[in-house]
Amino acid sequence: KAGVTQTPRYLIKTRGQQVTLSCSPISGHRSVSWYQQTPGQGLQFLFEYFSETQRNKGNFPGRFSGRQFSNSRSEMNVSTLELGDSALYLCASSLADTSGGTDTQYFGPGTRLTVL
Amino acid sequence: AQSVTQLGSHVSVSEGALVLLRCNYSSSVPPYLFWYVQYPNQGLQLLLKYTSAATLVKGINGFEAEFKKSETSFHLTKPSAHMSDAAEYFCAVNGGNQFYFGTGTSLTVIP
């Protein structure tokens, strides 16, 4: 079974631009979570989608948004990019509702975003 | 609320020596705990997970972790370090719809 895929792998943008990142979960997985990883802040939770609905959201400004499609693929959008948005953006998928606490997240390779 | 604390942001061991990476958790309910490994410029890879079936959990690449409720710990160990173990290791707890990750421990293996 194919793993989580993320596109593109690398991205260079300039301040003020917007960017869209894509994540395709493992087949059959309905939950997709996004994380921002930086050397100083570690892994920070952005949001989680399940069955096209955002179920949980981290403490990020409204410039960060996402959506999930009926096939569980997810996109993340960042508008009006700032230098501080430079990071590795990781997507993780899991099989089903995680509220039972037994599910496992499987990560993609990430998208490295550089904002100049 | 759930959280994890990883003690030691950097750990160095000699090749062949014991690896011990520390993780303490805080959880108001029985926790489900995970260890992930991240190699440079890659995503996180699951090493092992604890889901209350057994307190000693064996994972991939010779790693194992022991859940100790009395100490609220879930430390990761490997009897003999290999050069290929050099990476960043993250402990995580599942808190409902969200995973909570520790700040990570960078493992250096000295030849």
Chai-1 contact restraints between the chains, C-beta under 6 A:
chainA,res_idxA,chainB,res_idxB,connection_type,confidence,min_distance_angstrom,max_distance_angstrom,comment,restraint_id
A,G42,B,T103,contact,1.0,0.0,6.0,A-B,restraint_1
A,G42,B,G104,contact,1.0,0.0,6.0,A-B,restraint_2
A,L43,B,F101,contact,1.0,0.0,6.0,A-B,restraint_3
A,F45,B,Q98,contact,1.0,0.0,6.0,A-B,restraint_4
A,E48,B,N97,contact,1.0,0.0,6.0,A-B,restraint_5
A,R55,B,N97,contact,1.0,0.0,6.0,A-B,restraint_6
A,N56,B,N97,contact,1.0,0.0,6.0,A-B,restraint_7
A,N56,B,Q98,contact,1.0,0.0,6.0,A-B,restraint_8
A,L90,B,G43,contact,1.0,0.0,6.0,A-B,restraint_9
A,T98,B,N97,contact,1.0,0.0,6.0,A-B,restraint_10
A,S99,B,G96,contact,1.0,0.0,6.0,A-B,restraint_11
A,S99,B,N97,contact,1.0,0.0,6.0,A-B,restraint_12
A,G101,B,Y32,contact,1.0,0.0,6.0,A-B,restraint_13
A,G101,B,N94,contact,1.0,0.0,6.0,A-B,restraint_14
A,T102,B,Y32,contact,1.0,0.0,6.0,A-B,restraint_15
A,T102,B,T51,contact,1.0,0.0,6.0,A-B,restraint_16
A,T104,B,K49,contact,1.0,0.0,6.0,A-B,restraint_17
A,Q105,B,F99,contact,1.0,0.0,6.0,A-B,restraint_18
A,F107,B,G43,contact,1.0,0.0,6.0,A-B,restraint_19
A,F107,B,L44,contact,1.0,0.0,6.0,A-B,restraint_20
A,G108,B,G43,contact,1.0,0.0,6.0,A-B,restraint_21
A,P109,B,Q42,contact,1.0,0.0,6.0,A-B,restraint_22
A,P109,B,G43,contact,1.0,0.0,6.0,A-B,restraint_23
A,G110,B,G43,contact,1.0,0.0,6.0,A-B,restraint_24
